[in-house]
Amino acid sequence: MTIRTRFSPSPTGMIHLGNARAALFSALFAKKNNGVFILRIEDTDIARSEERYIESLQDDLHWLGIKWQEGLGVDGAYGPYRQSQRQTIYNNYFTQLQEKNLVYPCFCTDQELLLSRKLQLSRGQAPRYAGVCRRLTAEEVEKRIQAGKKPAWRFIVPEHVMIEFIDLVKGPQQFNSSDIGDFIIRRADGSAPFLFCNAIDDAMMKISHVIRGEDHVANTPRQVLLFQALRLPIPHYAHLSLIVGGDGAPLSKRHGSYSLHDLRSSGFLASAILNYLVRLGHTSDVQALLSFDQLAAYFHLDKLSKSPARFDLSQLMYWQKTAVQALDSASAVRWLGKEALSQVPDNRMSLFIETVQANIEFPTDALEWAKIFFHEQVTLTDETQHIIQEAGEQFFVEAEQAVDKYGIELPLILNDMKQTLGISGKKLFMPLRVALTGKIHGPELLHIAKLLGPEKMKHRLGRAVRVANGEASC
């Protein structure tokens, strides 16, 4: 059997981490098994679907390194790959169900359905369609149609039937059809809702494995009934645990903006997102930064967790920092961008990147360091000013004199000061770092000296002298 997976988003907004993880796992599973990954657009909700979101999700997936072998923009044998262009197919299968007397028209209004739902909930019952229109006679149906009412059409769910399937994540699943209720497969305007067209497309496109969020578990028995009624093959299902925030609630905007577009715009690297997502609800044998192909080799459906995947920003930041440090020079230049690098002289570019790469997480961090190294004055906080004052005026006088002797040869400068002042360790390094950069943490002092040069070092040490004796402030 050829493994065929798909990602089928609705273009009603930006793709977020939950969608991206479903797409990634589907693509990894196909890659691992030499299969086919398909991108299909579920745009039957015309009122909410927007072309800009279709373009955006393609850009985001390409940026993330996810490629589809068939689907939107890529020729395949089972197109078209936009549901809005497949209505004829849905009509055909709807007609088959009509001919088998497995559907009926429903004239219930939204208000009537809402009232019925509230009544069922008040009685402690699971909300399901009460079957009001299922009991209409042919004459009553015709009377309503003649009155100008346009019905939706519901699939007849058989009573007291056990629907069973093996979920490749959650294990054996069993549903009683009596708890489901007849569901709509054709809207009043003739269009096909998600449950119907999603199932038909999976069958027509020969999808072997559906990997999607566990919020779709309740949809699966309904779709299984459709497959059985139409004698269509039933795919294997793997329902992913949902991503939750620190409060245990499903990840949402209140936890922060986690659309791929926003993460990308803020400077996150694709490799960081990839490596974090594949370990979010999936046990990985390897903790190193891996490429897409390497991630696929280590991906296993049986290592997906049944428990909710808790989003951990600190873990994402770990992978971001790891990915930044893994960038080669050319990739670092592209990622840092013009705003940061415009501050850096061409002849210092390589040294600057080498110096700051281990100490930055985003291009904005590099911009801050560029201003520190290539502008005349650093900014001191109350804390860093206190460090300078505590070191004392003589410390920086000796530092200036050492720079006069040895230029940027930091080991010689430090040794001279150590001998003259009788200090070492943090008492030696910290005041120097603060005087030269205004920061408590940062790149190695050796690289700082090379970037600043002797004249700028002396200028900043001279300012530190004045701060130490109270002649200058922050």
N, C-alpha and C positions, 0 to 999 in steps of 0.2 A: 504494500500500500504506500502510495506517495503521500508524505505528510504535507498538508496544506492548511495554513493558519491564516487568520485575517485580523485586521484592525478596522473597525467600522464606526468611526466617530460621527456624531451629528454636528454640523458646522454652525453651532449656536453660540459659540464663545471660544476663548483661547484654550488650547490644550494644557491641562494641569498635570501635576505629578502622578495622580492616580491613573489618568488616561495614558500618560507616557509609559508608566510601568506595565500596563496591559499590552501596549504596543511593543515595548521592548521584549517582554517575556514571549510574546507570540513570535516575534522576529528571531529571537535567540533559539527557540525550540525548532523552528523551521530550518535555521542555519545548521544547528547541531545534527539534524537528521537529513541533511541534503534535500530539504523540501522547498516549498514555495510559500512566501509571505505575500499577502494581498492587502492592498489599501482600498477600501470601499467607503464611499461617502453616503451616509444615511440622511438624505436631505428631503424627505417627504413632508416634513413640517415646514412648509413654504414660508409661513409667517415669521418664523424665527431663524431660518437658515440664511446665512449671508455669504456671498462670494469671498469677501475679505477673510473670513475665517477659514475657508478652504485653502486659500493661498497661504495664510499664516501657518496652518498646521503642516502643510507640505514643507515650508521653510524650516519649521521647528524640527520636524522629523529628520530632514536632511542634515541640519546642523548637529543633531544628536548622533548622527551616523547610522540611522536606521534606513535601510533601503528596501523597497518592495520590488519583487520580481514580476508582479502582475498587479494591475489595478489602475488607479487614477493616473493618467499621463503615460502609462506603460501598456503596450499592446498585450492582449491576452485572449484566450479562447472563450471566456465566459462573460464578456462585457455586455452592455456598458456597465461601468462601475460606479455610477451615480444612481441612486434609487429613483430620483425624479425622472430618469430616462427609461425606467423598467416597468412602467405601469401596465403595459400590454401583457407582460409575464404574470403579474399579480392577478390581472383580470382572468387570465386563463385558469389559474389554479382556484380562484374564487368560483368560477363557473363549475369546475369539477366538484367542489364541495356542495354547490347548489344542486347539481344533478344527483348527488348522493343523499340529498335532504339532510345535510349536516349543518345548515345555517338557517337563520330566520331573521326577518326584519325587526328592528327595535326602534320604537318611537319615543322612548323615555327621554325627557329633557334633563339637562344637567341639574336643574333644581330638584327634580323628582329623585334622581339618583343620589344626590347629596342627602336629601331627607331620609331616604331608605338606609343609607350608610350610617347616619347618626342614630337611627332607631335600632339598628342591629348592634352597634357599639354600646348603646345604653342597656341592652339586654345581655351584654357580655358575649355576644356572638361575633365570630370573625366576619368582617364585611365582605360580601360577595353579591353578585347580581341576583336578585330575588326571582328572576325568571318570569316577570310580569308579561312581557310581550311573547314569550314562548308559548303562552296559553291562548293567544289570539287565534280566532278562526280565520279562514281565508276571506270571509265576508268582512270581518272587522278590519283586516289588513287593507283590503281594497277600499273600504270606506275612508280610512285615514289617508291613503294615497290620493284618492279623489279630492280630499279636502286640502290637498297641497302639502301634506307633511312628507318630508324626505327622511327615510329611515337610515340608520346605521344597520350593519348586519353583524349578528353574533354567531359564533361557533357553538354548536351544541356539545357541551361536555357530558359524557356518559356518567351515570350515577354509580357510586359504590365500586369504582375501579381503582386498583392500586397502580400508581405510576412509579416505576422504579428505574433508576439509572445509577451508574457508578461515577461519582465525582472524583476526578484524579487528584484533587486536593483534600476534599472533605470526606471522601469515602462513600459508602452506600447511602443513597438517598431514596426516600419513600414518601409519596404524597397520595392522599385520598382524594379522588376526583370530586367527591361530594363537598369538599372544602374550597373548591376553586371557583365555581360559578361560570356561567357562559360568558365569553369575552368577545370583544369587538374585533373583527378582522377586516372590516370595510367601513370607512367613515361615511357620513351622510353625503359628503361631496364626491364620493367614489374613490377617494385615495386610500392607500393601505397604511395602517398604523404599524408601529415598531414590531409588535409580536409576530405579525403575519409576514411582512416583507423581509424581516431579518431572518426568519426561518427559511423562507423560500429561497432567498439568496444564498444562504449557507448550503442548501441542498444543490442548487443549480451550479454553484461555483465549486462543488465537490470539496467543501471544507471538511477536513478530517478531525481537527481539534479546535474547539472554541475555548480560548483562554480569555476570561473576562472577570470583572469584579463580582464579589459575592452578593452585591445588591441585585444581581440578575438571577439568583438561585430560584426565586419564586416564579420567574418567567419560564424556566426550563421545562417543568412538567407540562405547561400549556403548549410549548413548542413541540415537545415530544408527542403530544396528542395530535397535533397538526401533521407531523411527519407520518405518524401511523395511519391517519385518515387518508392521506394522499399517497401512501406507500412510497415514501421517500426515505433515503438513508439517514440515520440519526448519527450526528457527529459525537465524538468524545467531548466531554465537558470538564474544564478545570476552572473552578471559581476561586479567584484570588481573594485573600483576606483584605479588608479595607485598610487604608492608611488612616491612622488617627493621630490627633495632636497630643500634647502632654496631658491634657485633661481627659483623654480617653474618648473624646467625641470625634466623629469623622473630620478629617482635615478640611478646613474651609477658609474663607477669606478672613475670618476673625483671628486665625492663627498666623496670618501673613499672606503675602501674595506669592503663590507658588505655581504660577503659570510658567511654562517653558519660556515664553516670550519675555516675561519680566526677569526671570533668573538669568537668561542670556543677556538682556540689556544691562543688568547690574554687574556683569563681568564674570559670571560663573562659566567654567570651562565645560564643554560637552563631556569630556572624559571623566570629570568629577561627578557629573549627574549620572552618567552611565554606571560608574562603579558604585555609587551610593545606591541607586535604584535596584541593582541586581542583588544587593545584600539587604534590601528592605523586604523582609518577609521571605527571604530565600537564604538558606545556609550555604555559604561558600567555603570550599576547601582551601582556597588561596586568598591571602589578604593583600597581595601586591596589586598595584595599579595595572589593569589589564585592558587590552584592546577589545573591540567588539567581537572579533573572531575568537580571541582567547576566552572571553566571557561565555561565548556560546559553547565552547568545549567543556566548561565546568558547570553548565546549566542543567539541572535535573528537575523534572516536575515533582518527583517524590521528595525533594528537599524544600518544597514550598510549605510555609507554616500555615496551620489552620487558625492560629490566633491572630488578632489584629496586628498590623505592622505599625509600630509606634514611630512617628517621625521624630528624628533627633537632629536638630540643627547643628549641634557640635560635631556629629559624625559627618554630616554633609560638608562642614567646614574642614574637617580632617582630609577628606578626599579632594576638596578644592585646593588646599595647600599642597597636598601630595602631587596633584596634577600640575600646579604652577611650577613646582620644583623640577618636574620632568620635562618641561618645555625646552626644545632646542632654541638656539638664538633666533632663527628666522620666525619660528612660531611665537616666541615671546614678543618680538617686534610687532607682529600682526595683532596679537592680543592686547598689548599695552595701548596701541592706538596713538593718534597724532597729538591729542591733548597733553598726554604725559611726555611723550618723546620730543615734542617741540621745545621743551625746556632744556633738552640735553644737547650739548655740542656734539657734532658728528664724530669728532676724534675721541670722544669719551663714551660713546654709545655702548660698545661692547663691555667696557669696564663697569659702566653704570648697571647694565642688566645683570652682569655677574655679581655685582655687589648687593643689589637689592632683592634678587629673585628668591632667596631663601627667607626673606622677611616681609613679603607681601602676599596678599590674598586676592586683591582686585586691582585693576588699573588705577583706581583713585588713590590707592596706597602708593603706587609708583609715582603718581603726580606729586604727592606730598613730599616724597623723598627727593624728587627732582628739584623741587623748590628749595628744599633744605640745602642741597649740595651746590646749586647754581645761582642762588640768590645771596645777597650780601649778608643778611642778618637772620638769625634763628630766633624763634619765639620761645621765651621761657615762661613756665608756669610757676606758681608759688612753690611747688614741690621741687622743681629743678633749680630754681633760684636759691632755695634753701641748701641744696646739695653743694652749689658753688660757694655759698657763704661759709658753709661748714668746712669745706676744703681749705679756705683761706687764701688771702692775696698771694702769699709766698709760693703756694702750689703752682699757680698759673704763671708767675714770674719765672719760676724754674722751667716750666713747660715751654715758655716762649724762648728761653735761652737754649733749651735742648733742640728746639726746631731750628734755631739759628745755626747750631753746630751740625746737625745731622739731616736737615731737610725733612723728607717724608719717610726716612728709615725708622719706622716705628719701634722695632726691637731695641735699637740703640737709644732712642728717645726714652723709652720706658726704663731701660737699664740705668741710664743716667739719672733719671728722677728717683728711681728706687734707691740708688746709692746716696744721692744728695739729701733726699727727704726722709729716708729710712722707712718708707711705706711700701706696701705691695697689695696684691689682690684687688678686692672691690674698692678699697680706699684710693687705689691708684687709677684703676680703669674707669670707675663711674664718673668722677668729676671731669675727666677728659672727654668722655662720651657726651656728657651733658653740655659742656662748653662748646664742643664742635658741632653737635647736631640738635641740641635742645631736647633730646629724647633719652629716656632711661634704658630703652631696649632698641636694638637695631643691628645693622650689619657689623661685621668684624672691624675693629679699629684700624687694622692694617689696610683694608680697602677704603675706609673712610679717609684716611690720610692720603692715599693715592688719588682719590677723586677731588679732594679739596686743594691739594698742593700746598707748599710751604707758606705762601703769602696769605692765602685765605685762612689757614690754620692759625697763623700769628695774629691776624686781625681778630679772629673769634676768641683766641686766648687773651688778647689785650682787653677785649670787652669783658671777659670773665674776671680779669683783674679789677676792673672798675666796679663790677657787680659785687665782688667779694668785699671791697672796702666801702661799699655803699654809695659809690658815685653814679651808678646806673641801676636801672630796675628792669622789670619784665618788658 
